[in-house]
């Protein structure tokens, strides 16, 4: 005889507490992971996360009264601020260059160090560090990229996993 043990669990928590990230981790470790098409569908959200992060930091530069090391970067910050983040579907070279120059600025790095004083995505450093790879044509997100992307999850999602022959 074959005995099937099945557990049901529910993840509850406040926004940005890691519920979706936990499910993604379970899916990667105990499920089939994400297909190339599924990973590709996260690219736009990753691009938007990058803009959200750099815009949060450039806004915080003003609020926290941190000067840019290179005064020309103020113009780049204004250029980036004008982008409608929700309309971003790709990373254009001119913006990638601007974001890289801003991220390299000592003032932005000081602002990043003070990130507890304003709202900034947890994945900011990861995506900024990997910007060159992410900006390449034909970019397909890795499993790690998918784990790091932040987007609001609404509604109820149901996933099934099998861990050591136990269905979860």
Backbone as CSV, one residue per row, in Angstrom:
resi,resn,N_x,N_y,N_z,CA_x,CA_y,CA_z,C_x,C_y,C_z
1,UNK,0.831,-1.187,0.000,0.000,0.000,0.000,0.873,1.248,0.000
2,UNK,0.313,2.313,-0.523,1.033,3.581,-0.618,0.262,4.615,0.183
3,UNK,0.907,5.213,1.152,0.272,6.212,2.005,0.698,7.598,1.542
4,UNK,-0.249,8.429,1.243,0.030,9.800,0.815,-0.251,10.738,1.979
5,UNK,0.769,11.451,2.390,0.614,12.429,3.462,0.568,13.803,2.817
6,UNK,-0.426,14.558,3.189,-0.613,15.873,2.579,-0.799,16.917,3.674
7,UNK,-0.052,17.995,3.587,-0.172,19.099,4.537,-0.639,20.337,3.792
8,UNK,-1.416,21.132,4.457,-1.835,22.413,3.899,-1.302,23.500,4.814
9,UNK,-0.788,24.537,4.224,-0.324,25.658,5.037,-0.773,26.955,4.385
10,UNK,-0.848,27.985,5.190,-1.257,29.286,4.700,-0.220,30.301,5.167
11,UNK,0.217,31.150,4.256,1.177,32.203,4.607,0.436,33.518,4.732
12,UNK,0.499,34.083,5.909,-0.121,35.382,6.156,0.950,36.332,6.660
13,UNK,0.794,37.583,6.334,1.749,38.571,6.827,1.504,39.916,6.181
14,UNK,2.167,40.905,6.715,2.031,42.252,6.177,2.740,42.343,4.836
15,UNK,2.501,43.432,4.129,3.170,43.666,2.862,4.676,43.679,3.041
16,UNK,5.374,43.151,2.055,6.838,43.105,2.036,7.437,42.309,3.193
17,UNK,6.696,41.294,3.675,7.233,40.467,4.765,7.852,39.168,4.253
18,UNK,7.795,38.917,2.938,8.482,37.765,2.367,7.632,36.570,2.002
19,UNK,6.311,36.713,2.008,5.432,35.575,1.705,5.671,35.055,0.287
20,UNK,5.656,35.949,-0.682,5.835,35.554,-2.076,7.244,35.032,-2.310
21,UNK,8.225,35.651,-1.689,9.615,35.196,-1.827,9.757,33.776,-1.290
22,UNK,9.113,33.489,-0.175,9.142,32.141,0.396,8.565,31.128,-0.597
23,UNK,7.435,31.466,-1.195,6.807,30.563,-2.168,7.720,30.370,-3.376
24,UNK,8.342,31.454,-3.857,9.270,31.330,-4.987,10.439,30.411,-4.622
25,UNK,10.952,30.553,-3.399,12.049,29.684,-2.957,11.605,28.225,-2.925
26,UNK,10.436,27.969,-2.396,9.905,26.601,-2.350,9.755,26.047,-3.764
27,UNK,9.289,26.892,-4.656,9.090,26.473,-6.042,10.425,26.114,-6.698
28,UNK,11.462,26.876,-6.410,12.784,26.609,-6.980,13.399,25.360,-6.356
29,UNK,13.308,25.233,-5.044,13.959,24.127,-4.332,13.186,22.820,-4.462
30,UNK,11.861,22.875,-4.292,11.064,21.647,-4.226,10.110,21.447,-5.400
31,UNK,9.972,22.454,-6.231,9.084,22.334,-7.385,9.902,22.221,-8.657
32,UNK,9.328,22.687,-9.734,10.013,22.640,-11.023,10.721,23.943,-11.348
33,UNK,10.791,24.849,-10.379,11.434,26.133,-10.631,10.590,26.986,-11.561
34,UNK,11.255,27.804,-12.344,10.574,28.682,-13.291,11.088,28.377,-14.687
35,UNK,10.182,28.220,-15.622,10.585,27.976,-17.007,11.228,29.245,-17.565
36,UNK,11.889,29.118,-18.696,12.514,30.287,-19.327,11.468,31.355,-19.639
37,UNK,10.306,30.940,-20.118,9.234,31.904,-20.413,8.761,32.607,-19.148
38,UNK,8.620,31.856,-18.060,8.207,32.467,-16.789,9.261,33.457,-16.303
39,UNK,10.526,33.066,-16.376,11.600,33.971,-15.952,11.637,35.215,-16.835
40,UNK,11.439,35.015,-18.121,11.432,36.148,-19.057,10.328,37.143,-18.680
41,UNK,9.205,36.649,-18.187,8.080,37.530,-17.834,8.406,38.442,-16.648
42,UNK,9.452,38.125,-15.886,9.848,38.958,-14.750,10.757,40.116,-15.159
43,UNK,11.272,40.102,-16.382,12.248,41.115,-16.811,11.702,42.531,-16.653
44,UNK,10.498,42.767,-17.128,9.909,44.113,-17.037,9.824,44.573,-15.580
45,UNK,9.428,43.684,-14.692,9.336,44.032,-13.269,10.712,44.347,-12.687
46,UNK,11.721,43.629,-13.125,13.086,43.892,-12.661,13.535,45.270,-13.138
47,UNK,13.265,45.596,-14.396,13.606,46.922,-14.925,12.906,48.006,-14.104
48,UNK,11.642,47.770,-13.789,10.879,48.741,-13.000,11.438,48.858,-11.581
49,UNK,11.861,47.737,-10.993,12.486,47.774,-9.659,13.754,48.625,-9.676
50,UNK,14.527,48.521,-10.739,15.760,49.303,-10.858,15.433,50.790,-10.873
51,UNK,14.429,51.182,-11.654,14.031,52.596,-11.690,13.444,53.038,-10.351
52,UNK,12.638,52.195,-9.743,12.072,52.528,-8.428,13.190,52.791,-7.426
53,UNK,14.206,51.955,-7.440,15.322,52.095,-6.499,16.116,53.371,-6.729
54,UNK,16.505,53.630,-7.968,17.337,54.809,-8.225,16.540,56.087,-7.982
55,UNK,15.245,56.054,-8.289,14.405,57.230,-8.029,14.233,57.453,-6.525
56,UNK,14.084,56.385,-5.759,13.980,56.518,-4.300,15.244,57.136,-3.729
57,UNK,16.390,56.683,-4.228,17.654,57.219,-3.715,17.864,58.674,-4.127
58,UNK,17.523,59.021,-5.369,17.716,60.417,-5.786,16.748,61.342,-5.050
59,UNK,15.560,60.876,-4.741,14.634,61.661,-3.903,15.201,61.825,-2.495
60,UNK,15.730,60.744,-1.954,16.286,60.782,-0.597,17.517,61.681,-0.516
61,UNK,18.244,61.804,-1.606,19.410,62.708,-1.624,18.975,64.123,-1.252
62,UNK,17.820,64.535,-1.770,17.290,65.873,-1.481,16.820,65.935,-0.030
63,UNK,16.006,64.969,0.365,15.449,64.941,1.721,16.540,64.894,2.792
64,UNK,17.548,64.070,2.567,18.624,63.896,3.546,19.741,64.937,3.384
65,UNK,19.587,65.788,2.384,20.569,66.862,2.104,21.978,66.320,1.904
66,UNK,22.052,65.308,1.075,23.348,64.723,0.732,23.720,65.240,-0.656
67,UNK,24.876,65.875,-0.797,25.274,66.373,-2.120,25.875,65.253,-2.980
68,UNK,25.720,65.402,-4.288,26.377,64.490,-5.218,27.857,64.844,-5.253
69,UNK,28.711,63.843,-5.363,30.146,64.092,-5.493,30.414,64.812,-6.806
70,UNK,29.744,64.359,-7.853,29.854,64.990,-9.163,28.572,65.792,-9.390
71,UNK,28.644,67.127,-9.398,27.443,67.955,-9.563,26.656,67.657,-10.845
72,UNK,27.328,67.127,-11.881,26.637,66.770,-13.128,25.605,65.665,-12.895
73,UNK,25.796,64.900,-11.847,24.869,63.806,-11.560,23.492,64.303,-11.132
74,UNK,23.400,65.561,-10.716,22.081,66.141,-10.417,21.216,66.156,-11.672
75,UNK,21.838,66.455,-12.816,21.108,66.445,-14.091,20.669,65.027,-14.447
76,UNK,21.535,64.056,-14.191,21.165,62.657,-14.446,20.016,62.235,-13.536
77,UNK,20.056,62.695,-12.291,18.982,62.370,-11.342,17.655,62.933,-11.840
78,UNK,17.671,64.155,-12.349,16.441,64.759,-12.890,15.940,63.975,-14.094
79,UNK,16.869,63.559,-14.944,16.516,62.767,-16.131,15.823,61.463,-15.720
80,UNK,16.376,60.793,-14.719,15.814,59.524,-14.239,14.466,59.764,-13.558
81,UNK,14.341,60.868,-12.833,13.089,61.189,-12.136,11.930,61.385,-13.108
82,UNK,12.217,61.812,-14.327,11.164,62.077,-15.315,10.556,60.806,-15.902
83,UNK,11.198,59.676,-15.686,10.714,58.406,-16.243,9.494,57.927,-15.464
84,UNK,8.445,57.547,-16.199,7.261,56.937,-15.583,7.580,55.453,-15.381
85,UNK,7.875,55.087,-14.171,8.344,53.733,-13.854,7.395,52.653,-14.360
86,UNK,6.103,52.883,-14.259,5.135,51.866,-14.690,5.144,51.646,-16.199
87,UNK,5.708,52.592,-16.950,5.776,52.463,-18.409,7.075,51.806,-18.878
88,UNK,7.989,51.534,-17.957,9.282,50.942,-18.315,9.090,49.482,-18.718
89,UNK,9.534,49.146,-19.930,9.456,47.762,-20.405,10.826,47.230,-20.818
90,UNK,11.801,48.130,-20.910,13.172,47.745,-21.251,14.125,48.768,-20.655
91,UNK,15.406,48.445,-20.659,16.410,49.374,-20.145,17.147,49.989,-21.332
92,UNK,16.847,51.239,-21.610,17.517,51.938,-22.705,18.923,52.317,-22.268
93,UNK,19.860,52.261,-23.223,21.277,52.493,-22.925,21.521,53.819,-22.210
94,UNK,20.854,54.885,-22.649,21.092,56.196,-22.026,20.716,56.182,-20.544
95,UNK,19.678,55.441,-20.191,19.278,55.354,-18.784,20.201,54.422,-17.998
96,UNK,20.639,53.350,-18.626,21.569,52.433,-17.955,22.833,53.190,-17.580
97,UNK,23.342,53.962,-18.522,24.552,54.755,-18.272,24.321,55.758,-17.137
98,UNK,23.167,56.415,-17.156,22.839,57.389,-16.102,22.749,56.702,-14.740
99,UNK,22.085,55.568,-14.689,21.929,54.833,-13.426,23.291,54.360,-12.917
100,UNK,24.141,53.870,-13.822,25.477,53.427,-13.415,26.296,54.585,-12.850
101,UNK,26.227,55.739,-13.492,26.976,56.902,-13.004,26.435,57.360,-11.651
102,UNK,25.117,57.334,-11.501,24.533,57.717,-10.213,24.948,56.730,-9.121
103,UNK,24.853,55.436,-9.410,25.199,54.413,-8.417,26.671,54.515,-8.004
104,UNK,27.520,54.963,-8.917,28.952,55.104,-8.621,29.265,56.365,-7.813
105,UNK,28.310,57.285,-7.734,28.529,58.546,-7.023,28.624,58.298,-5.513
106,UNK,29.637,58.881,-4.886,29.839,58.707,-3.438,28.627,59.206,-2.635
107,UNK,27.983,60.267,-3.107,26.795,60.783,-2.424,25.667,59.762,-2.409
108,UNK,25.429,59.120,-3.555,24.393,58.072,-3.630,24.768,56.920,-2.702
109,UNK,26.043,56.575,-2.642,26.470,55.488,-1.759,26.233,55.857,-0.296
110,UNK,26.456,57.118,0.056,26.160,57.571,1.417,24.652,57.497,1.677
111,UNK,23.895,57.873,0.676,22.434,57.800,0.763,21.997,56.341,0.942
112,UNK,22.629,55.433,0.209,22.309,54.014,0.326,22.609,53.508,1.742
113,UNK,23.719,53.940,2.301,24.082,53.544,3.669,22.997,53.979,4.656
114,UNK,22.351,55.105,4.372,21.308,55.639,5.258,19.904,55.173,4.839
115,UNK,19.822,54.068,4.127,18.546,53.586,3.564,17.473,53.296,4.604
116,UNK,17.832,53.146,5.848,16.832,52.912,6.902,16.004,54.167,7.174
117,UNK,16.464,55.299,6.662,15.777,56.568,6.893,14.732,56.877,5.819
118,UNK,14.616,56.017,4.840,13.612,56.181,3.785,13.298,54.798,3.225
119,UNK,12.283,54.707,2.395,11.881,53.405,1.866,12.686,53.070,0.616
120,UNK,13.356,51.931,0.660,14.163,51.470,-0.465,14.015,49.957,-0.571
121,UNK,13.887,49.472,-1.790,13.746,48.036,-2.008,14.971,47.287,-1.488
122,UNK,14.736,46.148,-0.856,15.824,45.320,-0.328,16.786,44.863,-1.422
123,UNK,16.289,44.734,-2.628,17.090,44.205,-3.732,17.917,45.268,-4.455
124,UNK,17.904,46.496,-3.974,18.584,47.595,-4.670,20.041,47.280,-4.989
125,UNK,20.819,46.937,-3.984,22.250,46.690,-4.219,22.452,45.537,-5.201
126,UNK,21.657,44.484,-5.073,21.778,43.331,-5.972,21.557,43.752,-7.420
127,UNK,20.463,44.464,-7.685,20.166,44.849,-9.062,21.143,45.893,-9.592
128,UNK,21.584,46.818,-8.755,22.561,47.820,-9.204,23.898,47.154,-9.534
129,UNK,24.294,46.206,-8.736,25.548,45.488,-8.965,25.477,44.649,-10.237
130,UNK,24.297,44.159,-10.564,24.106,43.304,-11.739,23.516,44.045,-12.932
131,UNK,23.524,45.362,-12.882,22.871,46.172,-13.918,23.418,45.897,-15.314
132,UNK,24.717,45.782,-15.449,25.301,45.554,-16.774,24.776,44.253,-17.388
133,UNK,24.709,43.196,-16.590,24.181,41.905,-17.072,22.701,42.019,-17.413
134,UNK,21.958,42.684,-16.543,20.513,42.822,-16.726,20.189,43.665,-17.956
135,UNK,21.067,44.619,-18.275,20.823,45.532,-19.395,21.203,44.947,-20.756
136,UNK,21.743,43.744,-20.785,22.137,43.167,-22.075,20.903,42.806,-22.900
137,UNK,20.982,42.981,-24.230,19.851,42.606,-25.090,19.536,41.115,-24.930
138,UNK,18.260,40.788,-24.925,17.840,39.398,-24.792,17.947,38.856,-23.377
139,UNK,18.075,39.754,-22.417,18.204,39.364,-21.006,17.077,38.432,-20.574
140,UNK,17.464,37.329,-19.947,16.514,36.397,-19.332,16.888,36.315,-17.854
141,UNK,15.983,36.703,-16.961,16.296,36.681,-15.528,16.709,35.294,-15.041
142,UNK,17.629,35.278,-14.102,18.040,34.033,-13.447,17.051,33.739,-12.316
143,UNK,17.162,32.565,-11.735,16.316,32.224,-10.582,16.562,33.221,-9.453
144,UNK,17.821,33.622,-9.257,18.153,34.593,-8.210,17.499,35.951,-8.491
145,UNK,17.481,36.361,-9.760,16.816,37.614,-10.132,15.328,37.543,-9.785
146,UNK,14.719,36.404,-10.095,13.288,36.208,-9.821,13.025,36.272,-8.317
147,UNK,13.915,35.701,-7.525,13.752,35.762,-6.066,13.834,37.190,-5.549
148,UNK,14.653,38.006,-6.174,14.913,39.360,-5.679,13.888,40.400,-6.119
149,UNK,13.161,40.140,-7.203,12.236,41.153,-7.723,11.080,41.367,-6.760
150,UNK,10.666,42.614,-6.643,9.568,42.986,-5.741,8.410,43.515,-6.561
151,UNK,7.238,42.959,-6.316,6.012,43.507,-6.885,4.869,43.127,-5.962
152,UNK,3.868,43.993,-5.874,2.747,43.702,-4.970,1.983,42.461,-5.426
153,UNK,1.724,41.577,-4.501,0.929,40.383,-4.773,-0.458,40.617,-4.188
154,UNK,-1.466,40.372,-4.989,-2.834,40.533,-4.500,-3.590,39.223,-4.698
155,UNK,-4.597,39.038,-3.909,-5.427,37.853,-4.052,-4.836,36.635,-3.369
156,UNK,-5.403,35.499,-3.704,-5.000,34.228,-3.113,-4.300,33.410,-4.186
157,UNK,-3.144,32.883,-3.853,-2.392,32.036,-4.773,-2.249,30.659,-4.150
158,UNK,-2.432,29.625,-4.950,-2.373,28.248,-4.472,-1.243,27.522,-5.199
159,UNK,-0.297,26.967,-4.450,0.818,26.228,-5.025,0.933,24.887,-4.328
160,UNK,1.341,23.868,-5.079,1.554,22.531,-4.514,3.019,22.156,-4.680
161,UNK,3.593,21.548,-3.639,4.975,21.097,-3.660,5.032,19.699,-3.077
162,UNK,6.008,18.940,-3.499,6.259,17.636,-2.900,7.657,17.669,-2.307
163,UNK,7.735,17.432,-0.999,9.011,17.432,-0.291,9.195,16.048,0.309
164,UNK,10.193,15.329,-0.164,10.455,13.977,0.319,9.180,13.132,0.337
165,UNK,8.480,13.134,-0.777,7.255,12.359,-1.000,6.075,12.810,-0.145
166,UNK,6.173,14.013,0.411,5.052,14.575,1.170,4.537,15.778,0.397
167,UNK,3.263,15.767,0.079,2.676,16.888,-0.654,2.381,18.034,0.285
168,UNK,2.804,19.225,-0.108,2.551,20.431,0.686,1.671,21.367,-0.114
